[in-house]
């Protein structure tokens, strides 16, 4: 089933890209029972050639959020020295909800979209 299989950078970028979608953001907001949302995310990943089930997507999403929040807390206490996590800027952009004037959530200027622009080329 691929359970326990490590996520590649491309898989994580694709997950983050889907997570940043305004529709997904709205569905996740305040949802306590979110299996259907993660099934939708898994379907979208499958369209990109990434085979992950909804539980794997939910776990990765929760881990990214947890690591981000732990770093935020740590950095508040330490002040200047900031330890970074992989995909920090992308997760930061989503969780701080930087709106764009035109196409939904922010992150266009970050590495989120630049990392996925050639995504279809990378998986061929």
N, C-alpha and C positions, 0 to 999 in steps of 0.2 A: 504493500500500500504506500510505501514511501514514508511511513511514520518514522520520525526521528532523523530523516534525511535532512542534511543541512541545506539551508536556503542559499542559493547563489546570489551575488549582487544583483544580477538582472531580475531574478525572481522577486527580491525585496523591492527593487525599484518599481516593478510592475504592480506589486501589492500597494505600495505607497501612492503610486499614480492613481490607482482605482480608488483608494481611500480618500484621496484629495478631491474626488469628484463631488460636486455640490449635492447631488442627489443622494449619494452614499452618506455624506456628512449629515444631511438632514435625517436620514433613516437611523443613523447611529445615535443621534442626539437624544438622550433621555431614554433610549430603548433598553429595557432590562432583559427581554427575551429576544435575542438577536440572531438566532440560528438562521432564519431566512435571509437576513442581510449577508451573513458570511457564505451562505449557499450562493447568493448572487455574485459575491466577490469571487468565489471559486469558479463559477461559470465564466465570468469575465477573464479570469486568468487562463482557463482552458482555451478560450478563443485566441489567446496569445501563445498557445502551445505549452502552458505550464500546468502540470497535473498536481494539484493540491486539493485536499478535501476541505470542507468548511471548518472542521476542528483545527486543522493545521493553520488555516488563515486566521482564525480567531486567536489562536495561541501566539502566532507571530505578531499580530496587531497588539495584543495585550503586552507582550514582551517589549516591543518597541516603545509603547506608551510608558511602561514601568521604568525602563532604562532612562528614557528622556526625563521623566519626573524626578527620578533619583538624582540625575545629574544636575537638574535645576536646583534641587534642594542643597546638594553638595556645593554647588557653585555660589549659592547665596551665602553660605557660611564661610567659604574660603575667600570670597571677594574676587580678586583679579585672576589668579591662576585657574583656568577653565580646562578641565579634562573634557575631551570630546568623545562622542560615540559615532559609530558609522551611521550615516544618514541623519545626523543631528539636525542639520539645516532644513532638510525636507520635513522631518517630523515637527520641528519647531514652527515651520511655516503653516502646517496644517493645524496644529493645536493652538497657535495664536490667532488663527483665522485672519490672514491678511487678505482682505477682499481686493479683487481686481475690478477695474471699471467695466471690463467687457465680458470676459469669459469665466466668471465664477470665482473660485478661490485663487489665492495668490500662488506663488511658487514658480511662476513662469520665468522669473529672472534667476531663480536658484538652479542648482544642479538637478533638481527633480525632473524637469522636462528635458533638460539637455542630456540627462542620462537615459532618457527613454525615446528621444527623437529617432534614433536609429535602431530602436529595439527590434523591429521586424527584421532588419538586416542582420542583427547579432544572432538571432535564433535560427537563421536559415542554414 
